[in-house]
Amino acid sequence: MSQSSLTTRRKALQFLAGVPMLPLGATAATSFLTACGGGSDSTSASFVSASFTSMAAPTLANPAAMATTTVGSALNVTLSDNSVRSFQLAYQPFFVTGDMVSDGKGGKLLAGGYYDINNKAITDTSVAGSERQFFSDSPDGTSLLTVANAKVDGVKGKPVFAVVQFEYTTWAQDGKTDMYGKLPSPIAVLTLDQDQDTGKLSLVKYHNVDTSKVHGLWITCGASLSPWGTHLSSEEYEPDAFSIASNTMFKAYSKNLYGNEATANPYHYGHMPEVTVNADGTASIKKHFCMGRISHELVQVMPDQRTALMGDDATNSAYFVFVADKEKDLSSGSLYVAKVGSGFSIDPAANSAAALTWIKLGSATSAEIENLANTLKPTDIMTVKTTDPADASYTKIVANGKTEWIKLNPGMEKAAAFLETHRYAAYLGASLGFTKMEGTTVNAKDKIAYSALQNIQSSMVAGNAANVPGNGISVPKQLVAGAVMALNLRGGQKDTDGGAINSEWMPADTKVLMAGEDITADALGNTANPNKVANPDNLKFSEKLRTLFIGEDSSQHVNNFLWAYNVDTKQLSRLMSIPAGGESTGLHAVDEINGWTYIMSNFQHAGDWGSIHSVVKDTLDPMIRANYKNKSGAAVGYLTGTPSQMKLG
């Protein structure tokens, strides 16, 4: 190769590093660089904007497309010379759960496999003679990251790591035994070899993280990448400590984790785990007990590296914010919960925002709350009645969809704030009225956070038994298809007692950004408009692409979708369709790793049929069984792309 060609090739690579590009196939990348081998120097053209084309929703005209991950969209990149580069998108899995993958030591591990407190495989014995290790059909939160000075055997390009958590498994292999919430959630680090010519990521090593020091993990749902490069996990649907003796799911969880139904402590679950990846592709984990014991969907840490807005996936959920005492350290800080003012609406045309004010629940360290969790019983903290005791010393609340009367024990304010967070927040008058608050993310440039409401029903609807009059959250009619809310972020705020809140990134108000649309079932079975987002769950924002990515957990779309919404142009584009009966999970938008842009995406429980699938089930069920291990497997992967035209300038 001539020196001129080498120089031009280097310039092309330098140019690519400044432009958001999804990983290209090897042939496409070679063609791109070949096209750059001569001609004028076009590297002065810089990135201006990006947009996505929208694919059509698959139908029974092509049932195979409904039974797998289907991508028919493209990324268009506009440059400063007005030229446009187009990249056709495709889906690339690292594995399907249940695959045997490399442990990096010459051996194999079961992808998504379950382990007990002693890191021994948990065995599914539901089919006699076919015993096997349990593995998940529900991969969820994923973070793609790099580690300084990383070195892992087998990596030929550059090492990149993905942390993947597995929320649950739906059924035992007999297809009859319900396993939801009965197994300790595994979490894994994938060592990926990043090809420096194409950006392709290839799995080199799978490491199962030892969670024994944090009492195991409970229903790990969404996740986010902290600004300092750690994986922030979740534990949703905190088990109710007051009814734990009759909770058969929790007993089964304890049995599978510890070998004993009575060993697991409910106060150890419902917290925020953090995973730190090591340079060799292993990892350590800790739980932050001071961020509130709620139904943690995920947390989003703001650019100040101290303020965390938390998704609370529950009935009678609320906006919670944790403000850490120090940057990059979530082990101590203050917990706040919002009161919603007048003007709350889910009508995008209303353009009205409801003001938020903040109640301080308390300040604590993780260590002191873990100690309380280790030593206190629920009745040490408060008394809870499910019928009116006709006693003025009790306070009536609504939490987790239930009306209760509670009386706080003297001196137990801190324990209540951090171990009985929902009840204590309701006790103090917070607005616990949302339903199914899912993902959160932040648009740092505009200082706006986004929050998903999977459904707007029950506690949000006036007249419903779970609705609390006067708490600011009340709509006249349910919208099962849900909405995405936008929250302006500001500093200089004070809590309701007049104390200064030490954050420049506190939500100041909330209003609807987009809403789904409930419909009468269409010919395919959809009960929400298939050309709008329905039941939003995963949210991630790309600063460089100016795009909000939205993954669905929809019981109203026959196929769930992954969407892209440009916040400047307001263009909504369908990027990918998930296998029918599955949920879009694991979303993570990565602006740049070594010059390449990635959109991580998984799915859960393909072929988990509901009433909306009556038209398609008979056709698609055998196809999904063939594609995904008899409906036991699910894919972990990312969107990749190939340019449709290869030239600069």
C-alpha positions as CSV (number, residue, x, y, z in Angstrom):
1,M,0.0,0.0,0.0
2,S,1.4,3.4,-0.9
3,Q,2.1,6.1,1.6
4,S,-0.7,8.2,0.2
5,S,-3.1,5.4,0.6
6,L,-2.0,4.8,4.1
7,T,-2.4,8.4,5.0
8,T,-5.9,8.6,3.5
9,R,-6.9,5.4,5.3
10,R,-5.7,6.8,8.6
11,K,-7.6,10.0,8.0
12,A,-10.7,7.9,7.2
13,L,-10.4,6.1,10.5
14,Q,-9.9,9.3,12.3
15,F,-12.9,10.7,10.6
16,L,-15.0,7.7,11.6
17,A,-13.9,8.2,15.3
18,G,-15.8,11.5,15.2
19,V,-19.0,10.2,13.6
20,P,-21.5,8.0,15.5
21,M,-21.2,4.7,13.7
22,L,-22.6,1.3,14.5
23,P,-20.2,-1.6,14.0
24,L,-19.9,-2.5,10.4
25,G,-19.5,-6.0,8.9
26,A,-16.0,-6.8,7.8
27,T,-16.8,-6.6,4.1
28,A,-18.6,-3.3,4.5
29,A,-15.8,-1.7,6.4
30,T,-13.2,-2.9,3.9
31,S,-15.3,-1.4,1.1
32,F,-15.6,1.8,3.0
33,L,-11.9,2.2,3.4
34,T,-11.2,1.1,-0.2
35,A,-13.5,3.9,-1.3
36,C,-11.3,6.3,0.8
37,G,-8.2,5.2,-1.0
38,G,-8.1,8.2,-3.4
39,G,-9.7,11.4,-4.2
40,S,-9.8,14.6,-2.2
41,D,-9.4,14.9,1.6
42,S,-13.0,14.9,2.9
43,T,-12.1,14.6,6.5
44,S,-13.1,18.2,7.1
45,A,-16.7,17.2,7.0
46,S,-18.0,16.8,10.6
47,F,-21.0,15.1,12.2
48,V,-24.1,17.3,12.3
49,S,-27.1,15.0,13.1
50,A,-28.5,11.6,12.9
51,S,-31.9,10.1,12.2
52,F,-33.4,6.7,12.0
53,T,-35.7,5.3,9.3
54,S,-38.7,3.4,10.7
55,M,-39.5,-0.2,9.9
56,A,-43.0,-1.6,9.4
57,A,-44.4,-3.9,12.1
58,P,-44.2,-7.5,11.1
59,T,-47.4,-9.4,10.3
60,L,-48.6,-12.9,9.5
61,A,-47.7,-12.2,5.9
62,N,-44.2,-13.1,7.1
63,P,-44.6,-15.2,10.3
64,A,-40.9,-15.9,10.5
65,A,-40.3,-12.2,11.1
66,M,-42.8,-12.2,14.0
67,A,-41.0,-15.2,15.6
68,T,-37.5,-13.7,15.9
69,T,-35.7,-10.4,16.3
70,T,-36.5,-8.5,13.1
71,V,-34.7,-5.3,12.1
72,G,-35.7,-3.2,9.0
73,S,-34.5,0.2,9.9
74,A,-31.5,2.4,9.1
75,L,-29.3,5.0,10.7
76,N,-28.7,8.1,8.5
77,V,-25.8,10.4,9.5
78,T,-25.8,14.0,8.1
79,L,-22.4,15.7,7.8
80,S,-21.4,19.3,7.6
81,D,-21.0,19.2,3.9
82,N,-24.7,18.1,3.6
83,S,-23.8,14.6,2.6
84,V,-25.6,11.7,4.3
85,R,-24.1,8.3,5.3
86,S,-26.7,5.5,5.6
87,F,-26.2,2.3,7.7
88,Q,-28.7,-0.5,7.5
89,L,-29.2,-2.0,10.9
90,A,-29.2,-5.6,12.0
91,Y,-29.2,-7.6,15.2
92,Q,-26.2,-9.5,16.5
93,P,-26.5,-11.8,19.5
94,F,-23.6,-12.8,21.7
95,F,-25.5,-15.9,22.8
96,V,-28.9,-17.3,23.5
97,T,-29.3,-18.2,27.2
98,G,-28.8,-21.9,27.7
99,D,-25.8,-21.9,25.3
100,M,-22.5,-23.2,26.7
101,V,-19.9,-20.4,26.4
102,S,-16.3,-19.9,27.2
103,D,-15.2,-19.2,30.8
104,G,-11.9,-17.9,29.6
105,K,-10.0,-20.8,31.3
106,G,-10.5,-23.5,28.7
107,G,-13.8,-24.6,30.2
108,K,-17.5,-23.8,29.5
109,L,-20.3,-22.1,31.5
110,L,-24.0,-22.1,31.0
111,A,-25.1,-18.6,29.8
112,G,-27.7,-17.3,32.2
113,G,-27.2,-20.2,34.6
114,Y,-28.3,-20.0,38.2
115,Y,-26.1,-20.5,41.3
116,D,-26.8,-20.7,45.1
117,I,-25.1,-18.9,47.9
118,N,-22.1,-21.2,47.6
119,N,-21.8,-20.7,43.9
120,K,-23.1,-24.2,43.2
121,A,-25.4,-24.8,40.2
122,I,-29.1,-24.9,41.0
123,T,-30.7,-27.9,39.3
124,D,-34.0,-28.1,37.5
125,T,-35.5,-31.5,38.5
126,S,-38.9,-31.0,37.0
127,V,-38.4,-33.6,34.3
128,A,-37.2,-36.9,35.6
129,G,-34.2,-38.2,33.8
130,S,-33.5,-34.8,32.1
131,E,-32.2,-32.9,35.1
132,R,-30.2,-29.7,34.1
133,Q,-29.0,-26.5,35.6
134,F,-31.6,-23.8,35.6
135,F,-31.0,-20.9,33.2
136,S,-32.9,-17.7,32.6
137,D,-35.2,-16.8,29.7
138,S,-35.2,-13.2,30.9
139,P,-31.9,-11.3,30.5
140,D,-32.4,-7.7,31.4
141,G,-30.2,-4.7,32.3
142,T,-26.9,-4.5,30.4
143,S,-24.0,-2.1,30.6
144,L,-21.2,-1.8,28.0
145,L,-18.0,-0.4,29.3
146,T,-14.2,-0.3,29.3
147,V,-11.7,-0.7,32.1
148,A,-8.3,1.0,32.2
149,N,-5.4,-1.3,31.4
150,A,-7.7,-4.2,30.8
151,K,-6.0,-7.4,29.6
152,V,-7.8,-10.7,29.0
153,D,-6.4,-13.7,27.2
154,G,-8.0,-14.3,23.8
155,V,-8.6,-10.7,23.0
156,K,-7.0,-9.8,19.7
157,G,-8.4,-6.3,19.3
158,K,-9.3,-4.2,22.4
159,P,-11.2,-5.6,25.4
160,V,-14.7,-4.3,26.0
161,F,-17.0,-5.6,28.8
162,A,-20.7,-6.1,29.0
163,V,-22.4,-6.6,32.4
164,V,-25.6,-8.5,32.0
165,Q,-28.2,-9.4,34.6
166,F,-30.8,-12.1,34.4
167,E,-34.1,-11.0,36.0
168,Y,-35.9,-14.4,36.4
169,T,-36.8,-17.5,34.6
170,T,-40.5,-18.0,33.7
171,W,-41.0,-21.7,33.9
172,A,-39.1,-24.9,34.9
173,Q,-38.4,-27.1,31.9
174,D,-41.6,-29.0,32.4
175,G,-43.4,-25.9,31.2
176,K,-45.8,-26.1,34.2
177,T,-43.8,-25.1,37.3
178,D,-43.9,-21.3,37.7
179,M,-40.4,-20.1,38.7
180,Y,-40.9,-16.4,38.7
181,G,-39.0,-14.8,41.7
182,K,-38.0,-18.2,43.1
183,L,-34.3,-18.2,42.0
184,P,-31.5,-15.8,42.9
185,S,-30.8,-13.5,40.0
186,P,-27.4,-14.2,38.4
187,I,-25.3,-11.4,36.9
188,A,-22.4,-11.9,34.5
189,V,-19.5,-10.1,33.0
190,L,-18.9,-10.7,29.3
191,T,-15.4,-10.0,27.9
192,L,-15.8,-8.9,24.3
193,D,-13.1,-8.6,21.7
194,Q,-13.6,-5.4,19.8
195,D,-12.4,-5.6,16.2
196,Q,-10.6,-2.3,15.5
197,D,-11.4,-2.4,11.8
198,T,-15.1,-3.2,12.0
199,G,-16.2,-2.5,15.6
200,K,-17.6,-6.0,15.8
201,L,-17.8,-7.4,19.4
202,S,-17.1,-11.1,19.9
203,L,-17.6,-13.0,23.1
204,V,-14.3,-14.3,24.6
205,K,-15.1,-15.0,28.2
206,Y,-18.2,-15.3,30.5
207,H,-17.7,-14.7,34.2
208,N,-20.5,-15.3,36.7
209,V,-20.3,-12.7,39.5
210,D,-20.2,-14.0,43.1
211,T,-23.1,-12.4,44.9
212,S,-22.8,-14.3,48.1
213,K,-21.4,-11.3,50.0
214,V,-24.5,-9.2,49.3
215,H,-27.0,-12.0,50.3
216,G,-27.7,-12.9,46.6
217,L,-29.8,-10.8,44.2
218,W,-33.5,-10.5,44.0
219,I,-35.4,-9.9,40.6
220,T,-32.8,-7.7,38.9
221,C,-34.6,-5.7,36.3
222,G,-33.2,-2.6,34.5
223,A,-29.7,-1.2,34.9
224,S,-27.6,1.8,34.0
225,L,-23.9,2.7,33.6
226,S,-22.7,5.1,36.2
227,P,-20.7,8.1,35.1
228,W,-17.6,6.5,36.7
229,G,-18.0,3.2,34.7
230,T,-19.7,0.8,37.1
231,H,-22.9,-1.2,36.4
232,L,-25.8,-0.1,38.6
233,S,-28.2,-2.9,39.0
234,S,-31.6,-3.2,40.7
235,E,-33.9,-5.3,42.8
236,E,-37.6,-4.7,42.1
237,Y,-40.8,-5.6,44.0
238,E,-39.2,-5.6,47.4
239,P,-40.7,-8.5,49.4
240,D,-43.1,-7.3,52.1
241,A,-41.5,-8.1,55.5
242,F,-44.9,-8.0,57.3
243,S,-46.4,-10.9,55.2
244,I,-43.2,-12.8,54.6
245,A,-44.4,-15.9,56.6
246,S,-47.1,-16.6,54.0
247,N,-45.0,-15.6,50.9
248,T,-44.5,-18.9,49.1
249,M,-42.4,-17.3,46.4
250,F,-39.9,-15.9,48.9
251,K,-39.7,-19.2,50.7
252,A,-38.9,-20.9,47.4
253,Y,-36.3,-18.2,46.7
254,S,-34.7,-18.8,50.1
255,K,-34.7,-22.6,49.6
256,N,-33.0,-22.3,46.3
257,L,-30.5,-19.8,47.5
258,Y,-29.7,-21.1,51.0
259,G,-31.2,-24.6,51.0
260,N,-33.6,-23.5,53.7
261,E,-37.0,-21.7,53.3
262,A,-36.5,-19.5,56.4
263,T,-32.9,-18.2,56.0
264,A,-33.3,-15.3,53.6
265,N,-34.1,-12.0,55.2
266,P,-36.6,-9.8,53.3
267,Y,-34.8,-6.6,54.4
268,H,-31.8,-7.7,52.4
269,Y,-33.7,-7.2,49.2
270,G,-35.1,-4.2,47.4
271,H,-31.8,-2.3,47.3
272,M,-29.4,-1.1,44.6
273,P,-26.4,-3.3,43.7
274,E,-23.3,-1.9,42.0
275,V,-20.9,-4.1,40.0
276,T,-17.3,-3.0,39.4
277,V,-15.5,-4.8,36.6
278,N,-11.8,-5.7,37.0
279,A,-9.1,-5.5,34.3
280,D,-9.2,-9.3,33.9
281,G,-12.9,-9.6,33.2
282,T,-13.9,-10.6,36.7
283,A,-15.9,-8.3,39.0
284,S,-16.9,-7.4,42.5
285,I,-20.3,-6.4,43.8
286,K,-21.8,-4.4,46.7
287,K,-25.3,-3.4,47.7
288,H,-26.2,0.2,48.6
289,F,-28.7,-0.1,51.5
290,C,-29.1,3.7,51.9
291,M,-30.9,4.4,48.6
292,G,-34.3,3.3,49.8
293,R,-35.9,-0.1,49.8
294,I,-38.3,0.3,47.0
295,S,-39.2,-1.5,43.8
296,H,-35.9,-0.5,42.1
297,E,-36.4,-0.7,38.3
298,L,-33.1,1.2,37.9
299,V,-31.3,4.4,38.9
300,Q,-30.0,7.1,36.7
301,V,-27.0,9.0,38.1
302,M,-26.8,12.6,36.9
303,P,-23.7,14.3,35.5
304,D,-22.8,15.7,38.9
305,Q,-22.0,12.0,39.8
306,R,-24.0,12.4,43.1
307,T,-27.7,12.7,42.3
308,A,-29.7,9.6,41.4
309,L,-33.2,9.5,40.1
310,M,-34.8,6.2,40.7
311,G,-37.5,4.2,38.8
312,D,-40.0,2.7,41.2
313,D,-41.8,-0.2,39.5
314,A,-44.8,-0.6,41.8
315,T,-48.5,0.3,42.2
316,N,-48.5,3.5,44.3
317,S,-45.0,4.3,43.3
318,A,-43.3,7.6,43.6
319,Y,-40.4,9.8,42.3
320,F,-37.4,9.1,44.7
321,V,-34.1,10.8,44.5
322,F,-30.9,10.0,46.3
323,V,-28.2,12.6,46.7
324,A,-24.8,11.1,47.7
325,D,-22.5,12.9,50.1
326,K,-19.5,12.4,47.7
327,E,-19.0,12.1,44.0
328,K,-18.7,8.5,42.6
329,D,-19.7,7.1,46.0
330,L,-23.3,5.9,46.7
331,S,-22.5,4.5,50.1
332,S,-23.9,7.5,52.0
333,G,-26.3,10.3,51.4
334,S,-29.8,11.6,51.7
335,L,-33.1,10.2,50.4
336,Y,-35.9,12.3,49.1
337,V,-39.5,11.6,47.8
338,A,-41.7,13.9,45.7
339,K,-45.0,15.6,46.3
340,V,-46.8,16.3,43.0
341,G,-48.4,19.7,42.6
342,S,-51.5,20.7,40.6
343,G,-51.7,20.4,36.8
344,F,-50.7,16.7,36.4
345,S,-51.8,15.5,33.0
346,I,-51.1,12.7,30.5
347,D,-52.5,14.6,27.5
348,P,-49.5,15.7,25.3
349,A,-51.7,18.5,23.9
350,A,-52.3,20.0,27.3
351,N,-48.6,21.0,27.6
352,S,-49.0,21.4,31.4
353,A,-46.4,20.5,34.0
354,A,-47.0,19.7,37.6
355,A,-44.5,21.1,40.0
356,L,-42.5,18.8,42.3
357,T,-41.5,19.5,45.9
358,W,-39.3,17.2,47.9
359,I,-39.7,15.6,51.3
360,K,-36.5,14.5,53.0
361,L,-36.9,11.0,54.3
362,G,-33.5,10.8,56.0
363,S,-29.7,10.5,55.6
364,A,-27.7,7.4,56.2
365,T,-24.8,5.2,55.3
366,S,-25.1,1.9,53.6
367,A,-23.3,0.2,56.5
368,E,-25.7,1.4,59.2
369,I,-28.8,0.5,57.2
370,E,-27.4,-3.0,56.5
371,N,-26.8,-3.4,60.2
372,L,-30.4,-2.4,60.9
373,A,-31.5,-4.9,58.2
374,N,-29.5,-7.6,59.9
375,T,-31.0,-7.0,63.4
376,L,-34.5,-5.6,63.1
377,K,-37.8,-7.4,62.6
378,P,-40.6,-5.5,60.9
379,T,-42.6,-5.1,64.1
380,D,-39.5,-3.4,65.7
381,I,-40.1,-0.6,63.2
382,M,-43.8,-0.1,63.0
383,T,-47.2,-1.7,63.5
384,V,-49.2,-2.3,60.4
385,K,-53.0,-3.0,60.4
386,T,-55.0,-4.0,57.3
387,T,-58.3,-3.0,58.9
388,D,-59.2,0.3,60.5
389,P,-58.2,0.0,64.2
390,A,-60.3,3.1,65.1
391,D,-57.3,4.4,66.9
392,A,-56.1,8.0,66.3
393,S,-52.5,7.0,66.9
394,Y,-52.5,5.2,63.6
395,T,-52.1,6.9,60.2
396,K,-54.1,5.7,57.2
397,I,-51.9,5.1,54.1
398,V,-52.1,3.5,50.6
399,A,-49.0,1.6,49.6
400,N,-48.4,-1.2,47.1
401,G,-52.0,-1.0,46.1
402,K,-53.3,-1.7,49.6
403,T,-54.9,0.5,52.2
404,E,-53.2,0.1,55.6
405,W,-53.1,1.8,59.0
406,I,-49.6,2.2,60.5
407,K,-48.1,3.4,63.7
408,L,-44.4,4.2,63.8
409,N,-42.4,3.0,66.8
410,P,-40.5,5.7,68.8
411,G,-37.0,6.4,67.4
412,M,-37.5,4.3,64.3
413,E,-37.7,7.0,61.7
414,K,-34.4,6.1,60.1
415,A,-35.2,2.4,59.9
416,A,-38.6,3.2,58.5
417,A,-37.1,5.6,55.9
418,F,-34.7,3.1,54.5
419,L,-36.2,-0.4,55.2
420,E,-40.0,0.4,54.9
421,T,-39.5,3.2,52.4
422,H,-42.9,3.0,50.6
423,R,-44.9,3.0,53.9
424,Y,-42.8,5.7,55.5
425,A,-43.0,8.0,52.4
426,A,-46.8,7.6,52.4
427,Y,-46.9,8.3,56.1
428,L,-45.1,11.6,55.5
429,G,-47.6,12.6,52.8
430,A,-45.6,12.0,49.6
431,S,-47.3,11.4,46.3
432,L,-47.4,7.6,46.1
433,G,-49.7,7.4,43.1
434,F,-47.9,6.3,40.0
435,T,-48.3,2.8,38.5
436,K,-45.5,0.8,37.0
437,M,-42.8,3.5,36.9
438,E,-40.1,1.9,34.8
439,G,-36.9,3.2,33.2
440,T,-35.3,6.6,33.8
441,T,-32.6,8.4,31.8
442,V,-31.2,11.9,31.4
443,N,-30.7,14.4,28.6
444,A,-27.8,16.3,30.1
445,K,-27.6,19.0,27.5
446,D,-31.2,20.1,28.0
447,K,-31.2,19.1,31.7
448,I,-34.3,16.9,31.3
449,A,-34.9,13.5,32.8
450,Y,-37.3,11.0,31.2
451,S,-39.3,8.5,33.2
452,A,-41.5,5.7,31.8
453,L,-44.9,4.8,33.0
454,Q,-45.7,1.3,31.7
455,N,-49.4,1.7,32.5
456,I,-51.6,4.5,33.7
457,Q,-54.2,2.8,35.7
458,S,-55.4,1.7,39.2
459,S,-53.6,4.1,41.6
460,M,-53.5,6.9,39.0
461,V,-57.2,6.9,38.2
462,A,-59.7,8.9,40.1
463,G,-62.2,6.7,42.0
464,N,-59.9,3.7,42.1
465,A,-59.4,2.1,45.5
466,A,-55.7,2.6,45.3
467,N,-56.0,6.3,44.2
468,V,-55.2,8.8,47.0
469,P,-57.3,12.0,46.5
470,G,-55.3,15.1,46.9
471,N,-51.9,13.6,46.2
472,G,-51.6,15.3,42.8
473,I,-51.7,12.1,40.7
474,S,-55.2,11.6,39.4
475,V,-56.5,11.2,35.8
476,P,-60.1,10.7,34.8
477,K,-59.6,7.6,32.7
478,Q,-57.0,4.9,32.5
479,L,-54.5,4.7,29.7
480,V,-53.2,1.1,29.8
481,A,-50.7,1.9,27.0
482,G,-48.8,4.2,29.3
483,A,-46.6,7.3,28.7
484,V,-43.1,8.7,28.9
485,M,-42.8,11.7,31.2
486,A,-40.2,14.6,31.0
487,L,-38.9,16.2,34.2
488,N,-37.0,19.5,34.1
489,L,-33.9,19.4,36.4
490,R,-32.8,22.4,38.4
491,G,-30.7,23.4,41.4
492,G,-31.3,25.7,44.3
493,Q,-34.3,23.7,45.6
494,K,-35.3,23.2,49.3
495,D,-37.1,20.3,50.9
496,T,-40.5,20.8,52.5
497,D,-38.8,21.5,55.9
498,G,-36.8,24.4,54.3
499,G,-33.5,22.5,54.1
500,A,-31.3,23.1,51.1
501,I,-31.0,20.2,48.7
502,N,-27.3,19.9,47.7
503,S,-27.9,19.1,44.0
504,E,-28.2,21.0,40.8
505,W,-30.0,18.1,39.2
506,M,-33.3,17.7,41.1
507,P,-36.5,17.3,39.2
508,A,-38.6,20.4,39.4
509,D,-41.7,19.4,37.5
510,T,-43.1,16.6,35.4
511,K,-45.2,16.6,32.2
512,V,-46.0,14.0,29.5
513,L,-43.6,13.7,26.6
514,M,-45.5,11.1,24.6
515,A,-48.4,8.7,25.3
516,G,-49.6,5.5,23.9
517,E,-53.1,4.9,22.6
518,D,-55.5,2.1,23.7
519,I,-57.5,0.7,20.8
520,T,-60.1,-1.9,20.1
521,A,-58.2,-5.1,19.1
522,D,-57.1,-4.9,15.5
523,A,-56.9,-7.8,13.1
524,L,-53.6,-9.1,14.5
525,G,-54.7,-8.7,18.1
526,N,-53.0,-5.4,19.1
527,T,-55.0,-3.5,21.7
528,A,-52.7,-0.4,21.5
529,N,-51.9,1.5,18.4
530,P,-48.9,-0.4,16.8
531,N,-47.6,2.9,15.3
532,K,-47.1,4.4,18.7
533,V,-45.1,3.4,21.8
534,A,-47.1,1.2,24.1
535,N,-46.2,0.3,27.7
536,P,-42.7,1.9,27.7
537,D,-40.1,0.3,29.9
538,N,-36.4,0.6,29.1
539,L,-35.3,4.2,28.4
540,K,-31.9,5.3,27.4
541,F,-30.8,8.7,25.9
542,S,-27.9,9.3,23.5
543,E,-26.4,12.7,23.8
544,K,-24.6,12.6,20.4
545,L,-27.6,11.2,18.5
546,R,-30.0,13.4,20.4
547,T,-32.2,10.3,20.6
548,L,-34.3,8.8,23.3
549,F,-34.4,5.0,22.8
550,I,-37.5,3.2,24.2
551,G,-38.0,-0.5,24.8
552,E,-41.5,-1.9,25.4
553,D,-42.8,-4.3,28.0
554,S,-46.2,-4.5,26.3
555,S,-49.1,-6.7,26.9
556,Q,-50.9,-4.7,24.2
557,H,-48.6,-5.1,21.2
558,V,-48.4,-8.6,19.7
559,N,-44.7,-8.0,19.0
560,N,-42.9,-5.6,21.4
561,F,-40.7,-3.0,19.7
562,L,-37.6,-0.9,20.2
563,W,-38.1,2.7,19.2
564,A,-36.0,5.8,18.6
565,Y,-37.4,9.3,19.3
566,N,-35.4,12.3,18.2
567,V,-36.0,15.0,20.8
568,D,-35.3,17.8,18.3
569,T,-37.2,16.7,15.3
570,K,-39.8,14.8,17.3
571,Q,-39.5,11.9,14.8
572,L,-40.4,8.5,16.2
573,S,-38.9,5.4,14.4
574,R,-39.5,1.7,15.0
575,L,-36.0,0.1,15.0
576,M,-36.6,-3.5,15.9
577,S,-39.3,-6.0,16.6
578,I,-39.0,-8.6,19.4
579,P,-40.2,-12.2,19.0
580,A,-43.9,-12.3,19.7
581,G,-44.8,-12.7,23.4
582,G,-41.4,-11.3,24.4
583,E,-40.3,-8.1,26.0
584,S,-37.6,-5.6,24.9
585,T,-34.9,-5.4,27.6
586,G,-31.2,-4.7,28.2
587,L,-31.3,-1.3,26.4
588,H,-28.1,0.7,26.6
589,A,-27.1,3.5,24.1
590,V,-23.3,4.0,24.0
591,D,-22.2,7.1,22.1
592,E,-18.6,6.0,21.7
593,I,-16.3,3.2,22.7
594,N,-13.0,3.4,20.7
595,G,-14.8,5.4,18.0
596,W,-17.8,3.1,17.6
597,T,-21.4,3.6,18.6
598,Y,-23.5,0.7,20.1
599,I,-27.1,0.1,20.9
600,M,-27.3,-2.9,23.3
601,S,-30.6,-4.8,23.3
602,N,-31.9,-8.1,24.7
603,F,-35.3,-9.7,25.0
604,Q,-37.2,-11.8,27.5
605,H,-39.6,-14.8,27.5
606,A,-40.4,-15.1,23.8
607,G,-43.7,-16.9,23.3
608,D,-45.2,-15.9,26.7
609,W,-48.7,-15.9,25.3
610,G,-51.6,-13.7,26.5
611,S,-55.1,-13.0,25.3
612,I,-53.9,-10.7,22.6
613,H,-52.0,-13.5,20.9
614,S,-55.0,-15.7,20.0
615,V,-54.7,-14.8,16.3
616,V,-51.0,-15.6,16.0
617,K,-50.3,-18.2,18.7
618,D,-50.9,-21.4,16.7
619,T,-48.7,-20.2,13.8
620,L,-45.9,-18.7,15.8
621,D,-45.6,-21.0,18.8
622,P,-43.8,-23.9,17.0
623,M,-41.5,-21.4,15.3
624,I,-40.5,-19.7,18.5
625,R,-39.9,-23.0,20.2
626,A,-37.6,-24.0,17.4
627,N,-35.7,-20.6,17.5
628,Y,-35.3,-20.4,21.3
629,K,-34.8,-23.7,23.0
630,N,-38.4,-24.7,23.4
631,K,-39.1,-21.1,24.7
632,S,-36.4,-21.5,27.4
633,G,-33.8,-19.3,25.7
634,A,-33.5,-15.5,25.0
635,A,-30.9,-13.5,23.2
636,V,-28.3,-11.0,24.6
637,G,-26.8,-8.8,21.9
638,Y,-26.7,-5.5,20.1
639,L,-27.7,-3.6,17.0
640,T,-25.0,-3.6,14.3
641,G,-25.0,-1.9,10.9
642,T,-23.7,-2.0,7.3
643,P,-23.3,1.2,5.1
644,S,-25.5,1.3,2.0
645,Q,-23.1,3.8,0.3
646,M,-19.3,3.9,0.9
647,K,-17.6,7.2,0.3
648,L,-16.6,10.4,2.0
649,G,-17.7,13.8,0.9
